[in-house]
């Protein structure tokens, strides 16, 4: 039956399905998902010729931090610093590099000329943004990108933080991207943010938390330093509120939704102490007869 289904699907549909699997791979598990879809597709030529472009897209979507020889800090792989031809630029060092998503390697560090019109605004925000990320995220990687077109300047600030713990069967990632486009003489603009959280727990099961929120805030455009300060203050308030809401929702679900999902009595014939749920080895304790 599986063979009949495979033969009935055209290559374009196979590629679409593979791309969907890869783009939705949990954080830190790209390699595992790629290996699985490779077995399912059973056609390496089709995978590399038609589906390989999605590999780079996954890493950009995930705001993937990479180590680059010659840099004293991690760089991010994002759509905002994509130069094409598998090259990305690091605004802090004013250099670009090549990134191979399959090998997960960065190389060929060369000089990169920043956008002269946006650079003073970008650098003013970068120093405050790096401090904010360090103060609020354990291992957060921060970057600020700047560009200009006609009389408008666009600043995009990104933060990525993750914890991968495959030995204990879980991985998680925080991503936030904040963008403002403005005319320096306009006096005001709109700050747009997207926050994404994804956590995967897979010990004897498969549970994912996928949460995102889009935010819009009015921001006053003044000097470079004043605009940078207000930018960071608005982000700090919004991200603190979002993290608090996630924590409160999780606490509420622990006493309602999660309880509703379980059977009245587990196979052990004794009720779970939900206040000690984190001490249970899910999928192992409940199997014991």
Long-range contacts (C-beta under 8 A, 24 or more apart in sequence): 6-42, 11-46, 11-50, 14-41, 14-43, 14-46, 15-46, 15-50, 15-51, 18-47, 18-51, 18-54, 19-51, 19-54, 22-51, 22-54, 22-55, 22-58, 23-54, 23-57, 23-58, 23-61, 25-58, 26-171, 26-198, 26-200, 26-208, 27-62, 27-162, 27-164, 27-171, 27-172, 27-173, 27-198, 27-200, 28-162, 28-164, 28-166, 28-171, 28-173, 29-171, 29-200, 30-55, 30-58, 30-59, 52-102, 55-101, 55-102, 56-86, 56-99, 56-101, 58-101, 59-99, 59-101, 62-160, 62-173, 62-175, 63-141, 63-158, 63-159, 63-160, 63-175, 63-177, 64-160, 65-141, 65-160, 66-99, 66-104, 66-106, 67-106, 68-97, 68-106, 68-107, 68-109, 69-106, 69-107, 69-109, 70-95, 70-109, 71-95, 71-109, 73-141, 74-141, 75-106, 75-143, 76-141, 76-143, 76-158, 76-160, 78-143, 78-145, 78-158, 78-177, 80-145, 80-156, 80-158, 80-177, 81-143, 81-145, 83-112, 90-143, 91-122, 91-126, 91-143, 91-144, 91-145, 91-146, 92-126, 92-143, 114-146, 115-146, 115-147, 115-148, 117-148, 117-153, 118-146, 118-147, 118-148, 118-153, 118-154, 118-155, 119-146, 120-224, 121-146, 121-153, 121-155, 121-184, 121-224, 121-227, 121-228, 122-146, 122-155, 124-224, 124-225, 124-227, 124-228, 125-155, 125-157, 125-224, 125-227, 125-228, 125-231, 125-232, 127-228, 128-228, 128-229, 128-231, 128-232, 129-157, 129-159, 129-228, 129-232, 132-232, 132-235, 132-236, 133-159, 133-161, 136-236, 136-239, 137-161, 137-174, 138-163, 139-163, 140-174, 151-183, 152-181, 152-182, 152-183, 153-181, 153-182, 153-183, 153-184, 154-179, 154-180, 154-181, 155-179, 155-180, 155-231, 157-231, 157-235, 168-203, 169-201, 169-202, 169-203, 170-199, 170-200, 170-201, 170-202, 170-203, 171-199, 171-200, 172-197, 172-198, 172-199, 172-200, 173-197, 173-198, 173-199, 176-235, 176-239, 178-231, 178-235, 180-219, 180-231, 182-219, 182-221, 183-221, 184-221, 186-221, 187-220, 187-221, 187-222, 188-218, 188-219, 188-220, 188-221, 189-218, 189-219, 189-221, 190-216, 190-217, 190-218, 190-219, 191-216, 191-217, 191-218, 191-219, 191-231, 191-234, 191-235, 192-216, 193-217, 193-235, 193-238, 195-238, 195-239, 195-242, 197-246, 201-282, 203-281, 203-282, 203-283, 203-284, 204-282, 204-283, 204-284, 204-287, 205-282, 205-283, 211-246, 213-242, 215-242
